[in-house]
Amino acid sequence: MKRGNTYILLIATISLTVFLTLSVLNFLRPYQPSKDAYYSLSSSNEVIYCFKDGTHIFTPAKGSEIGIVFYPGGLVDPVSYAPLLKRIATSGVSCFLVEMPLNLAVLSPNRAKNILKDNPEIRRWILAGHSLGGSMAAKFAYYNQGRVDGLILLASYPGKDTSLSESGIHVLSIYGSNDKVLDIEALESGRALLPEETTYLKLRGGNHAQFGYYGPQRGDGDALITLLEQQEMTVSAILSFIDNAM
């Protein structure tokens, strides 16, 4: 091969490599939290906040025997869910918001394992998650039946290989009526994989992205309620679920 052709081939290879690298990096770029989300990363009279081992921890000042481990949605910075979990912690529930490799819970579905082990003061555990995070939370619950008491799915459903229908785990499933990211058919077929006593709640006017504080999401529907309204409805449903089922 002539030197000129070799040079052209080298340039083409480098260009293709750079293009593919930039494409992957762009795909893996997470949705960023809004400024308001960062305000929740602080302590108050009711909640003690700390960050430890890749986990944002919100502990009620009076302590708690109930804990929630929350798995973020795919490619969403976990801080986006800090306002939601801090509000829950204010009502007396310890909340553990975990970071995930590349912001993808599918890469670390057992992320909750050490949290359960390192917090023996928690007597009842709830796994929770948004979208992909919810599916991975369900997977953890499936493989840890007997250690997990509850499961909260936000715009999510369990995988076909993780049936919890006979598990005895208490489940709450919440989704928005205007969610265009969620696969509604999969949500409906996923009912067979959850206990008959599962509580389902459709938030009228809610969408996919407003379960977190990260702005609009590609492909999502327009919400007919505000972010704060969807957050308050979600917190209220979760606290009611805990009071009645846990």
Sequence and secondary structure as in RCSB ss.txt:
>XXXX:A:sequence
MKRGNTYILLIATISLTVFLTLSVLNFLRPYQPSKDAYYSLSSSNEVIYCFKDGTHIFTPAKGSEIGIVFYPGGL
VDPVSYAPLLKRIATSGVSCFLVEMPLNLAVLSPNRAKNILKDNPEIRRWILAGHSLGGSMAAKFAYYNQGRVDG
LILLASYPGKDTSLSESGIHVLSIYGSNDKVLDIEALESGRALLPEETTYLKLRGGNHAQFGYYGPQRGDGDALI
TLLEQQEMTVSAILSFIDNAM
>XXXX:A:secstr
  HHHHHHHHHHHHHHHHHHHHHHHHHT  B   HHHHHTSS  SSEEEEEETTEEEEEETT  SEEEEEE  TT
B GGGGHHHHHHHHHTT EEEEE  GGG GGG TTTTHHHHHH TT  EEEEEEETHHHHHHHHHHHHTBTTB E
EEEES    TT   TTS  EEEEEEETT SSS HHHHHHGGGGS TT EEEEETT  SGGGSSS   TT    SS
 HHHHHHHHHHHHHHHHHHH 
